[in-house]
Amino acid sequence: MQRNTAGSCFTIRLLIMVLTLSPAVLEAQVEAGIGGMNCSEVKRQITRNWLQLESFFRDGDKGLKRPKSKDFFCVSPYYTRNTMQKSSVSRELKCYTVQGQNFCCDSKLQACAGM
């Protein structure tokens, strides 16, 4: 009985440690959104609308090149919960900042991508 309690404490501590690693948590889904949906379309929309989104993703750094697909990572739409959408960043995408990480989602919040 005591062994299960120690294992439970270890599991809880491990979960707390993982949740405190902010950028790593956002990268939980490597190439999929809800239900295994690929986020490649969101990546394409971000690249296509880069002039509108550059200041959002680069925090004011100017003169940086348009990103390539390999520069992005998929983000679970779960992280949009209880988060305010950034106003008028893009008409096609809903963009958010969570724990210092910027990412955008499709209009239905089924797939998201960040840099």
C-alpha positions as CSV (number, residue, x, y, z in Angstrom):
1,M,0.0,0.0,0.0
2,Q,2.8,2.4,0.9
3,R,4.6,1.7,-2.4
4,N,1.5,2.9,-4.4
5,T,1.4,6.2,-2.5
6,A,5.1,6.8,-3.2
7,G,4.5,6.1,-6.9
8,S,1.5,8.5,-6.9
9,C,3.6,11.3,-5.3
10,F,6.4,10.7,-7.9
11,T,3.8,10.9,-10.7
12,I,2.3,14.1,-9.4
13,R,5.7,15.7,-9.0
14,L,6.7,14.7,-12.5
15,L,3.4,16.1,-13.9
16,I,4.1,19.4,-12.0
17,M,7.6,19.5,-13.4
18,V,6.4,19.0,-16.9
19,L,3.7,21.7,-16.7
20,T,6.2,24.3,-15.5
21,L,8.4,23.8,-18.6
22,S,6.4,26.4,-20.5
23,P,7.6,26.2,-24.2
24,A,8.0,22.5,-24.0
25,V,4.4,22.1,-23.0
26,L,3.2,23.9,-26.0
27,E,5.1,21.6,-28.3
28,A,3.2,18.6,-27.0
29,Q,1.7,17.8,-30.4
30,V,4.4,17.7,-33.0
31,E,2.3,17.6,-36.2
32,A,-1.3,17.3,-35.1
33,G,-4.2,19.3,-33.8
34,I,-7.5,18.0,-32.6
35,G,-8.2,14.4,-33.7
36,G,-4.8,14.1,-35.5
37,M,-5.6,17.1,-37.8
38,N,-2.3,18.3,-39.4
39,C,-1.4,21.9,-38.7
40,S,0.3,22.4,-42.1
41,E,-2.6,24.6,-43.4
42,V,-2.2,27.0,-40.4
43,K,1.6,27.1,-41.2
44,R,0.8,28.0,-44.8
45,Q,-1.7,30.7,-43.7
46,I,0.9,32.2,-41.3
47,T,3.5,32.2,-44.1
48,R,1.0,33.7,-46.6
49,N,0.0,36.5,-44.2
50,W,3.5,37.0,-42.9
51,L,3.5,40.8,-43.4
52,Q,0.5,41.1,-41.1
53,L,1.8,38.6,-38.5
54,E,5.6,39.5,-38.5
55,S,5.4,41.9,-35.6
56,F,3.3,39.5,-33.6
57,F,5.7,36.6,-33.9
58,R,9.0,38.6,-33.9
59,D,8.1,41.0,-31.1
60,G,9.1,44.0,-33.2
61,D,12.2,42.6,-34.8
62,K,12.2,43.9,-38.3
63,G,14.1,42.7,-41.4
64,L,13.7,39.0,-40.7
65,K,13.0,36.6,-43.5
66,R,9.7,34.9,-44.2
67,P,9.6,31.7,-42.2
68,K,9.8,28.2,-43.7
69,S,7.6,25.3,-42.7
70,K,10.5,23.8,-40.6
71,D,10.5,27.0,-38.4
72,F,7.0,26.1,-37.0
73,F,5.7,23.6,-34.5
74,C,2.1,22.5,-34.0
75,V,0.3,23.5,-30.8
76,S,-2.7,21.9,-29.3
77,P,-5.8,24.1,-29.5
78,Y,-6.3,23.3,-25.8
79,Y,-3.9,26.1,-24.9
80,T,-6.4,28.7,-26.2
81,R,-8.8,28.0,-23.3
82,N,-9.1,30.9,-20.9
83,T,-6.8,33.0,-23.2
84,M,-7.7,36.3,-24.8
85,Q,-7.3,36.4,-28.6
86,K,-5.0,39.1,-29.9
87,S,-7.2,41.6,-31.6
88,S,-7.1,42.0,-35.4
89,V,-3.8,40.3,-36.0
90,S,-5.2,38.4,-38.9
91,R,-8.7,37.9,-40.5
92,E,-8.1,34.2,-41.3
93,L,-6.4,33.2,-38.1
94,K,-7.0,33.6,-34.3
95,C,-3.7,34.4,-32.6
96,Y,-2.7,34.0,-28.9
97,T,0.2,34.4,-26.6
98,V,0.5,31.8,-23.8
99,Q,3.5,31.9,-21.4
100,G,5.5,34.0,-23.8
101,Q,4.9,31.7,-26.8
102,N,3.0,33.1,-29.8
103,F,0.8,30.9,-32.0
104,C,-2.1,31.1,-34.3
105,C,-5.1,28.8,-34.9
106,D,-7.5,28.3,-37.7
107,S,-10.9,29.9,-37.4
108,K,-12.5,26.7,-36.0
109,L,-9.7,26.2,-33.4
110,Q,-9.0,22.7,-34.8
111,A,-5.3,23.2,-35.6
112,C,-2.7,25.7,-34.3
113,A,1.0,26.5,-35.1
114,G,3.7,28.6,-33.5
115,M,7.3,29.5,-34.0
